[in-house]
């Protein structure tokens, strides 16, 4: 079977679309009658041409964007989860993710599934507002045993132009988080779900744009402050992590690498590692090559002091970010820690990411600080 992203299949599809159009033009005069056969012939010719054109356009678009890399990926037959591999500086794989931290999830709760709240997050420093945003509070948030505890926080970012609703409905972050907590693979964690764009439909790539919106500062300074002020969220960087797909994956790694005092752990699902100006971004760099270089994550790993963060980079052997991910693995230095998930096949799509999220949350459970325990009760006097 021809490769789903290969040039031969695209050529065949384009030629078939052209042939269908030419055949429709040649047959149309013969289908000009008023009988039912003529009507069915015209409808069939019209629909056949439309389907052929849409298939050709879909194959070309899929090859360019890498949504589905194989036929099994398109049909949803690749269902096995990824495996996390840790690396030493220099790129050598040393182990599969090891001993898991164990957390008690016992106790009665008002809501055994937790609660999702739709909120607006206002940035006091940048003046930006994240809306809509969704906050998932796990069952433990409402349990008496955790009444005075402050919880770790994970920021989950969609790609561009994705929506936070897809993080709930398609990627199922709250359900996966709850499952990981119940399996004692992840500490009880507050989840914040957002899109990476804060200014209309402009793709700011989570940057502090010169003379423009300070999106990176919003996510690394304003958002943690707002969450710790409004919820029982721990304000220590080791209690915060960020995960994202595509653009959100780039943002996640950038926040950790550039602002380690904001997030000590970051997970990238099909993310890239550098950005360029395009019609959706406008001028991100203010004409400065230095600003562009400072947001090139591979360059930073090679040329800046290593930050004390943990990174998990997910890819597949079919994705465009496969080779750049290998370069990231080869470039990091201690105390940075890098782990990878590499699927045998998978594309730039929700099906691939749902295979990576469960092992990513298990990996995060070994990095994320657990809830700060409630103070011990003072002994009774007398």
Secondary structure, DSSP 8 states (H G I E B T S, - for coil): ---TT-HHHHHHHHHHHHHHHHHHHHHHGGG-SSSHHHHHHHHHHHHHHHHHHHHHHHHHHHHHHTS--SHHHHTT-------EEEE-TTS-EEEE----------S--S-TT-EEEEEEEE-TTT--EEEEEEEEE-GGGGSGGGTT-BBEEEEEE--TT--HHHHHHTS-HHHHHHHHHHTTSS--EEEEEE-S--STT---TT-B-TTS-BHHHIIIIIHHHHHHHHSSB--SGGGEEEEEETHHHHHHHHHHHH-TTT-SEEEEES--S-----TTT--SSTT-HHHHHHT-HHHHHHHS---S-EEEEEEETTSTHHHHHHHHHHH--TT-EEEEEEESS--SSHHHHHHHHHHHHHHHHTTS---B----------
